[in-house]
């Protein structure tokens, strides 16, 4: 049986994104959101809604994103990638690893 939040998400056809930012110091930041454009603007503004980690850098670039139909899927993928080595994340960013070939990735 699916949870109420999953049902509500499907009714409204919400999209969720996993994203990777590369900072001006060449570090990687991984996050998830339901509005990628808005989230990037929050990070750029360095407001209290932006991630504290991102505020320490002069700039960043969006280098990778994936789309999911539920927040749960996006959060699970975020957690998975955060456990990966830097090298494996770079392979994903550069397209050497295809997301659908990676164990645990749900196609959306």
N, C-alpha and C positions, 0 to 999 in steps of 0.2 A: 504494500500500500504506500502511495507517495505522500509526502508531507504536504501540508496546506500551502506552505511557501512555494514548493515546487509547482503545485497546481496553479497558483496565482501567477507565477513567472511564465508559465506556458500560455495561460489565457491572454496575457498582455504581450506575448512574444518578445520579451526583453532579451537583449543581447548583453553578454558579459565578455570582457576582454582581459586576457593576460598580456602584460607588456614588459618589455625590457628597455631601459634607458641606459645610454652610455654617458657618463659624466665627463666634464672637462678634464678630470684627472684620470680618465680611462678606467674608471671603475664601473661596475654594472649594478643597476638597481632593478629589481623585479617587483611588480605589483599587479593588482587586478582591480577592475572597475566596471561599472555598467555604462559609463559615458567617457570614452577615451579622450575625446576632444576637450571636454570640460576638465577632466583630471589633469591633462597636460597643461592647461592654462593655470590650474591651481598650483602645480609644481613651479611653473614659470614665475608666478606672482610671489612665490615664497611666503604665502600667507600662512595663517595657522592651520589651514586645511591641507597644505602641502606636507609631504613626508619630511620629517626633520632631517633625515640623511641627505636629501636632495638640496636642502637650504645651504649646505656647506660648500656647494660648488657654484662656480660662475655661470655655467651653462650645462646643458645636456641635450642629447639627441635621442629620439625614438628610433631604436634599431631593430625592433622585432615586436610582433603582436600575433595573437591567436584569438579567435572568436569562439564563444561557448553559448549554449542556450540556457544554462543555469549558473548561478553564483557558486554553487557547490563544486561544479566541474572546474570553474576558473580558479577557485581557491585550492582545490586538490592539485591542479597543474602548477600553480604558484609554489606550493609547498614542495612538489617534486623537483622543480627546477632549482629552488634554493638549496637543495641538497647536492646538486650536481657540481662537478669541478668547473673551474673557469674555462678550461680547455673545451669541455663538452658544451658549455653554453655558447662559446664562440663558434663551434661547429654548427650549432642550431641557427645562430644568427646569420652565418654565412651560407646557409642552405646545404651544408654537407650532410646534416642529419635532417631527414624529412619528418615533420611532426607525426604523420600518420604511421611512420615506421617505428616510432618510439613507444615502448611498452607503457601502458597507462594513459595514452593520449586518446581521448574520445573525439571522433569526428563530429563536426557540427555543420 
